């Protein structure tokens, strides 16, 4: 893909946004390719974990406002619905997704990072809900993601002032899982990705779904959803393998079935 690098190894798909000359700002072509990458990964049972990152020392500086759009002019609502489709495709990934952030993640780049299930960053990483400084309100799902990550009042502070937040502050606020030195981040992300790739795909996908829906439903509904997903799990060979492996005192081998 012209704007993305896709690499696969041992069940892990790494998607690298590759417009370093624009700090990986997303143009029309990249939106199309990000959606294609997410939908392809979601449909591939050989992909057990997805890593999203950026080339050239940045994660993603947001939408490429300077490009003015690469194609014909469309109504702004139609353009936003197109972007929403990309964000939804990443949110709907059944596989666990890790954002590896080594530089700026601003605007919709911040949205993409928080839309992943885990965020690992270097001390040099910077995050910003920069929209207000561009005369814009939040998009990319950030109005949903940010309050869940940091609480409503912290979310308003980050959104209304649109300041840059470093990785350590992001960790303190709760939206960065780990901060590791630049020379160690590849190994740290690889270790987590391999652990996730070795996990039970069906159970992990349903766990993601349960947690993502947890703020929208009462406790009774959560219990009912847990009961249904556990019923599905107990019908899989993966759960049988996990129990057998436990009894035999060996690591389980999950096949996603």
N, C-alpha and C positions, 0 to 999 in steps of 0.2 A: 504494500500500500504506500502511495507517495508521502502521506503525512504521518504514518504509523510504522513502527517496527514491531513485528510479531515474532516471538520466539517461543518454542515449546521444548520442555525437558521434564521427564519424569512426572507427567501429569500436571505440570504447572505451565500455564500460558502467561507470558509476560507481554503486556501491551505498552509500548513506549511511544508517547507523543513526540513527534520528531519534526518540529519547526524551531530549532534552537535560535535561529536568527530573529524570531519574534517571541522568544521565551515561551515557545509552544502555545501561543495564542491560537484559538480555535477558529478556523475559517470554514466556509461552507463544505469544502472537500473533507476536512477533518471530522466535521459533524457526521457526514455520511459514513465515513470509515469507522468512527467510534461506534455507531449504531450497528454496522455490519459485524464488527469484532465482537460486540456483546452478544448479538443474536447467534453468531456462529459458535461462540463459546458455550452459550446456554444449551445448545442442541447437541453438543459433543460429549458423549459419556466418557471419553478419554481425558477430558479436561477436568481436573479435580480441584484446582485452585487458580485464581486469576490475580496477577499483580499488575497494577496500573502505575506508571511512572512517566518521567519526562527526560528528554535528552538535553545535554549541554548545560547542566547545572541548574535548570529550572524544572518545576513540575508543570505548571500551566498558569499563565498570567491572565487567563480569562478569555472571553470572546474577542476576536480580532476586529475591534471597532474601526480600526484604520483602513481595513480592506473595503468597507462599504458594501460587503456582500459580493460574492464572486459571480452570481448568476443574475437573472432578471429580477426586477423589483417585485416584491410581493407584499401583501398586507401584513402589518406588524403582528397581528394576532396569528396569522397563518405561520409566520416565521417562528413565533414562540412555540406554537404547537409542534412544529417540526423538532425544535430543540427539546421540548418536553418528551417527545417520543424517544429521543436518545437517552435522556436521563432516566426515563422509565425502564428502558431496556437494561441499563446498568443496575438499577435498583432491583429488577426482577431476576438477576442472575441467581440460579440455584446454588452455584458454587460460592464458597467464601472468597471475598476479594480483599486484597491488601493494597493500600496506597503507600507507595514508597516515595517520600517527599524529600528532595535534596536541595530545593531552592524555593522560589516564590510559588505560592498557590493562592491566587487572587480571583475575586469574582466567581465566575462559574467554575474556575479551576479549584477554588475552595469548596464549591458544591460537589464537584467530582470526588475530591479527596474524602470529604465527610460522608459521601454516599457509599464509600467502601466500608467493609465491615471492621477493618482494622487500619490504623494509621501509624506508620513508622517513619520517623523524620530524623534528619541530622540537625545539629545545633544551628546550622546556617539557614534552615528552612524558615520561611516567613509566610504567614497566613493573613488574608484580609478579605472581609466582606466589603469590597471596595465600591460597591454599587452607588452609594450615596454621593461619593466624590465624583461620580460621572453623571449625576442627575438622575439616577435610576433607583428603582426598588429591587428587592431581592428576587433572584430567579434560580433556576437549576435545582429547585427543591430545598434551597437553603432555609426558607421560612419554616419548613417542616423539620429539617435535620438539626439546625442549630439549637433551638430550644430544648430538644431532646438530649443534646450532647452537653449543654452547659447550664440549662435552666433559663427561664423566660427573661429575667432581668439582665443577666450576663449577655444573652442573645441580643437584647435591645441595645446594650452598650456597644457590642461589636458591630451591629448593623447600622446604628445611627451615627456613630463617630467614624466608622470605616477605617480604624487605625490598623497598622501592621502589628501582628502578634508573633513573637518568636516561638520556637518549638517548645522551649521550657515552659513558657506561659501557657501554650496550648496543652501541654501535659498537665499542668496544674489545674486548668479549667476543665479538663476531662476529654477533650476531643483528639488528643494525641496519645496513643497507647504506649509508645516507647520512643525515647530520644537516644540515639547511638551515634558515635563519631562517624564521620564520613567514610573513613577507611574500614569501618566495620558494618556499614548498613547493608551491603550486598549479602554478607554472610548471615546477618540477623534476619533479613527478610527471607532468604533462602531456607533458613532453618524453620521458620514459621510456616512457610509455604509447603515445605516437604511434610511437616507434621499434619497440616490440613489435608494435603493430597493423600496421605495415608489413612485418613479418617473415613468414617462411614458416610458416603455421599448422600444417601437418602435421609439419614438422621440429621446430618448437618444442614441440609437444605430446609428441612422442616423446622429445625431449631431457629434458623435465620427468620423464617416466616413468622413463627410464634413471637419472637422478640420484636420484629418490625411492627406487628399489629398490636403489641401489648398496651400501647397508650390509648387505643381507640375503642376498647371494649371492657366490659365489667369483668370482675374476677370470676364470676360464674362461667362466662363464656370462655375465658382463658382455660379454666379447668376442663371444660368440654372439648376445646381444641386439643389440649394436651392428651386427653383420653383417646381422641380419634387418631392423632399422630402416633401415639404409642401402639395402638392397635395395628396400624400400618407397619410399624417397625417390627413387631413380633411376628409378622408374616413374611419377613425378609430372611434371606439366607445370611445377610450380614449380621443380624442380631444373633442368629444361631451360631455363627462363626465366632462372634465375640464371647458368647457364653462358653463355647467349647474351648476357646483359647484361654479363657480365664481358668477353667478347670484343669487344663493341661499346662498351665503356667508358661505360656508362650505368647508372643505378640500376635494379635489377630491380623488376618489378611482380608481386607474388605474389597468387594467387587462391584458394589453399587447395585445389588440385586436382592 
